[in-house]
Amino acid sequence: MSRVCAIAVSLSLVLAGAIDAWRVVSGAATIPVFDTAAVEFARMVVQRTPRNAVVARAPTYDHAALLTGRPSLLGDPRRLDLQGLDSGAREQDLKCIFGGCDGARRLLSVYGIGYLIVGPQERRIYDINDGFLETFPIVGQTPGYQLRRVSGESAAGHLHVTNERRTGL
């Protein structure tokens, strides 16, 4: 009896794997991560920013900035949580930056941010202060996305990883 069960389980596993492989090969199973607009924006960012330019963007797992290789102020907070790191302070700082709070310019300087990305994810997550963001020139734009240069900051900034963000350097 155990031999029959083992054969039945083995056959069902092989059949499940074959069905899954067929869905991938036939194109029936597609999971898009980046749409065409995100890829187009990422290409533009690569062309118009230095490799080590730090960007401020929404901290999501599927942001177009991930295709650029540029360092971000904050990646996906869930990944940081898995590593036991606290992302709360940087999340609040990003909220302040995109909202144009009183200390936003100082935070841009403290973190060495060279560029701001304003796209659909930023608009969904943050209460964007367009008046504040318009003080930074647009370096590039694609449908739904803007790349803004932080005036007076090094375009090839470096990300400060100390805990001195609130008190300065």
N, C-alpha and C positions, 0 to 999 in steps of 0.2 A: 504493500500500500504506500509506503514512504517513497518507494522508487517512482510510482505513478505520480505522486504529488510533486516530486522533484522535477520530473519531466514536464508536467503541466506548468509549473512555475517558470521553468527555464524557457519554455515555448512562449509563454505570455510576455516575458521580459524581452525576448528577441523580437516578437511581433510589435510590442510597444516601441522599441527602438527603431524598427523598420518604418513604422508609421511616422514617427517623429522625423526621421531622416528624410522621408518622402515629402513631408510638409516643407522642410527647408529647401530641398532641391527643386521642388515645383514652384516655390515662391509664394505658397499659400501662407506661410508664417513669416511676416515681416514686422519688425518692431523699430520704427524710425526713432532715432534719438535727436538728430539735427535736421531741421528742414532746410530748404534751399536758401531762404533768406539768412539763416544763421551761418551757413557755409560761406555765402557771399560776403557777409559782414566780417567773418573771421579772416578771409583772404585780404580784405581791405586793411584790417588791423595789422596783419603781418607786414604789409607793404609800407604802412605809414608810422610804425612805431619801432623803436629799438628793441632788440631781443630781451633786454633786462628791464624794460619799462614796467613799473608796477601799475596795475589797473584796479580801480574800485568798481565792483560789479555786484549783482545779486548773488548770494551764496547758494547756488543750486547745482545739482549734479549734472545738469544738461545745458549749461550755459555755453553760448558760442565762443566765449573767451577761452574755453578749454581747448579749442582747436588751434589756438595761436601759440601756445607754449609760453605766454607771458605770465609772470607771477601775479597773483591776485591777493588783495588784502585778506580775503577770507574765502575758503572753498566751501564745500558742503559741510555744514556743522554736524550732521549725523556721523560723518566719517571721523571728525575730530573727537566727538563723544565716544566713539568706539575705541579710540586710542587713549581715552582718559584725559583729554585736553578740554579746557573750558573755552568755548567760543563766544560766550555771552557778552563780554566786553567789546569785542570787535563787531558783533552783530549790532550792538547799541551805537557804536561809532559809525557804522555804515548808515544806520537809520538817521543819525545826526547829519552826516555828510549829504545824503540825498535829500534830506528835509531842509537843509540850509540853516541849521541851528547856529547859535552864536559862536560856538567853538569849531565849526566845520572847517574853516580855512586852516586853523592851527592843526587839526587832525590830519588834513591833507599833507601838511608839512612834516608832522611827526612821523607819519608812516612812509613818507617819501613817494607819495602817489603822483604819477606823471599824467595819468589819463583817467577819465570817467567814462564809463559805458552806460548809456541810457537806452534801454530797449524794453521789449514787452515784459520781461521778468522783473526788471527794476520797477516798472510802472505798476505791476501787479502786487509786488511785495511792499514797496515803500510809498509813503505819502510824498511824492516828488514836489519839490519847490522849484518850478521852472524858472522863476525869476532869479533865484540864486544860481542855478545851473547855466543860465544864459550869460553869466559873467565870464564863462570859460568858452573860448572859441571852439567851433566845430572843426575838427581836423578831417573828418570823413563821415559820410552818411550813406546808408543804404536803406531800403524800405523798412521802416519800423525800428531802426537802430541809429544811434548817434555816438560818435567817438569825440569826446571833448578833451582838449589839452588843458591841463592845470597850469594857468599862467604863472610865470615866475618860479616854477618848480623845475627841477631837473627832469627832462623827458626820459632820461635813463635813470630813474630813481632806484633806490634800494630799499627793501622792506625791512623796517626796524622790528625786531622781534622781542624787544624788552617789554617790561611792564611799566615803562615810564610814560605811557601814552597820555595820561591825564595831567601829569606834572611837568611835561616837557623833557627835553634831553639834558 
